Amino acid sequence: MKNTLLVLLVCMGLKVFAVETKKLNITIENNVEGAPITIGIPFPKGELYSVGNIRLLNSKGKEIACQTTEVTSWEPADESIKWIWVFFFSEIASDYTLEYGEGVEPMRSKERIVSTNNMRPRGGIKVNTGPLSFSINKLGNGFLDEVYLDSDQNGKFEDDELVASAPENKRGTFLDILDDSGIDASKAIINEVFREKGSGPMHMIFRVEGTYMYGREDNNLSPFTIRLHAYAGKTYVKVLHTLTYTGVPDKHKIQEGEHANIATQNKKILSEDTADDPGWTQPNDQIAACGLQLKYHLGDEAEVSLPVYSGNWDSKSQEEEIKRIDFDGNKKISLLQKGPERNNGASLRSLYMGKSKDGKNGDVPKGEESLFKAFVAKGEQVVSQTQRAKGWINVADGVKGISVGIKNFLKEYPKGIEVDPGSKMLLGNIWPLENGPMSFARDNTEMDGQMLDNFAQGITKTTEFLYYFHDNQSNNAINQKMEYVLNSPIAHASPEWYSNSKVYGNMAPFSSKYPQFENALQYKYDWWSFNQNNEPWYGMFDYGDGKTYFYNKKWFQWTNNEPTIDFMLWTNFMRTGDAKYFHMAQAMSRHTMDVDNIHWPKKRDYLGQINDAIDFWDYREEPESTPYLGIGRRHANEHWYALLSAHVWIQGWIASYYISGDHRALEVAKMTGDTYLKRIWGEHDLRGRRLYLSVLNLVELYDATKLEKYKKELDERVGLMLQLQEEQGGNLLLDRYGYSQTYVAQGLYKYYQITGKKEIKKALLNHAYWIRDVPPLNHEMESYLATIYPLLIGYEFSGHKAFFEEAIIRAELLEVGRLPKDGGEYDTVDSYNEALLKVSNLPKSAGRFTNWEINQGLRVFGWTHAYNIPYLIYWLNDRDSKK
């Protein structure tokens, strides 16, 4: 009896002191068995304190190996974790459960990556995933120098298991430039290799930094970056290659000085009256070719296989056909995806004012699908032609093989892959030589963004590859691996989990409870998606972005992310769990961080990796960076026509970093943040929307990095904003910038979340009183509707229903009726446009083009809808729960 009582007491004690295990569900959309999955997951404040207390269960409740990384915390307000990355390999089922809690201890992966990173002058990296070994050498050829496949599975890599190596002459990766002197072929030099955050036993990420060197002195050195992802137990690697265009884009006569609207001084200001200079439209340095290449070590009797699609390029369901092509002597076998020629035509301003010269537009008229062509060729002979290729090629000899695939093969055209049996070279083309050169010269000499210039120098572009080294796998098996990148599965938690985490404030998940408001959001996103895919807004330097204005049944002006459009799409992904929005958001983030930003000239960071002290003094004498480093490009008729002193948004890049694990996003965000520290525009940099936007950007950057230099700058700018509020009657904004409510409300609210400073709460509350009683109308509906979210913050902080009631009154203009059919069911832009206008409730402009209408792009939509409705629905739900 005593023993029984003791057992009961022990059991009761265990129950009392047992630590609760908590769970959250994870779903993979478009799941492919075996896919490497990285999912970013937020946690509420105080919920999780260690990634060591997390494990992952499959659909049957069995634990599977995973790798976890703490990305950022709620500090300084709280020491708990805010975002984590979870990496694992998917199984057949799409549903998983994440368990966490103090008593949780995860299993360890049996398979582990072993790597060395020796960055001495003659060093390099060596990586062993188990069945695969590869190396990148500082004195090598710029890409994978040697790749071994453990075909006999004896745990060793013998000489006869070499499956690929780098070509000679430092041409593993290349960016060749064409000018009047002909093609200048580059040579690649590896400078450094770093392990990125998130690297571990199952998944390791290497950042390879290098330089393209040229033979002619008039061609500038060009930096490149390769991020290489290796996976334990796998024989494939994911490669993200980032090029930087450092050429002189055209032949216009260079003036000394700066444009007035981005001037860092007032002594030498450029004249905008240079339209008669023919050099603006004459190309100088063009991209001739760019890509990655490997020498394959296979038998002479090899075969090439590749998939192509039948039917139109825009068919919703694509029938796939595998083409098999035998070698014929030394004839090259190539795949080339082409698309329409670039033609940006007239601007909206010209058309609106009746000054359009040609009326042409850069969009492709519906019915001209044949402008997309995919060629499969053997030597000079075209053996197959369709409109669209899937984007991978396999070369195999019956024993071993190598496959290479390129993401967005159609959408980021031109792309190509080539097998050369003569040199045994496998070439993945970022920009194929056969497509002809890429010119950055202007199409016309029309003013854009109040200036006439060309800012193409410093553009970057990131392309994603998958390389699969295998023991003569079937085409079905290869296709499955290629899906990991070409049609990547997307993992997500439930929309309620993202919303309840509060990492982006009081945001409601998607529901059908308030259709009039959800229609206003979802119809607009669907309209954007429809046009992106049907116009189409494709191309290597265009995809991800979209046009801003729809006027006279034509689209005009690239948006270039204003106002943080990629974050709108990331928000909608979190609210809905729809992978469609993940892909749209990722494409927009990658486009805007690459194309819509100035990346060069950029002085390297000093690392002190060389023992000789003279290394630092040599570094000191290197040319300084451009003052415009990290500055965004203004929405314009072409991406590189105009800059502005407040036209860069990093909020979506940071979301991309959190949600998808995109390291480049944080890299570019830090570059922009470092430019804020320099204050190149003096007091101009600290006034107006430049101040408001800088606070939004810096609070996101500080939250992601916890670097004191950003906190110091942020604190000073927030202090200035509050000081100016006292001089503006309680209004946090100058009347001129009423539409900037979004920047102020989002930025200061997050600042309050992570610092808890009472003066921020008071400032936001005083601002809510001001805009309630003195609503801004300086940009009509852009400013008026942008006040909905700040009013809701006032309601949250005070509990006064007047704020909530006023927000609802203003939001009534946003209500949208129901379309008779889904957006994807419309056949033409015109019919879709007419249907949207019939269900909209938005007023017309009093005296100008109505740019906030439902049929326009996403630019103004950010101020009027995207950063208001999700928060309004949250408080509507809160009201209903209290009835």
Protein Blocks (a to p, Z undefined) as FASTA:
>chain_A
ZZmmmmmmmmmmmmmmpccddddddddehiaehiacdddddddehkagbfklcccddfko
pacddddddfbdcbfkbmcdfbdcddddddfblcdcddedjklccdddfbdcdddddfbf
klccdddehjaccdddfklnopafbdcddfkonopacfklpfbdcdehhimbccddddfk
opcddddddfbdcddehiafkbccdddddddddfbfklccddddddddddehiabdcddd
ddddfbdfblcdcdedddfklccbfkbccdfblmlpmklmpcfbdcfbgcddddddddfk
bcddddddedjfklfbdcddddddddehjaccddddddddddebjafklmmnopafnlpa
fbdcehilmmpccdddehjbcfbdcfbdfhiacddehlaccddddehklmmcccdddddf
klopacddfbafklopadfbdfbfcdehhiacdfkgopacdddddddddehiafklmmmm
mmmmmmgccddddfklmmmnomnojaddddfklmmlmmmmmmmmmmmmmmmmmmpccdjk
lgopacfbdgehiaehifklpahkllmmmmmmmmnopaklmmmmmmmmmmmmmmmpcfbd
cddddehlafblklmmmmmmpccddfkgoiacdddfbfklbccfblccfklmmmmmmmno
paklmmmmmmmmmmmmnomnommlmgcjllmmmmmmmmmmmmmnopaklmmmmmmmmmmm
mmmmmmnoopabdfklmmlmmmmmmmmmmmmmmnopaklmmmmmmmmmmmmmmccfklom
mmmmmmmmmmmmmmmmnopaklmmmmmmmmmmmpccddfbdfklpfbfklmmmmmmmmpc
bdcdfkbccfkbfklcfklmmmmmmmmmmmmmmmmmmmmmmZZ
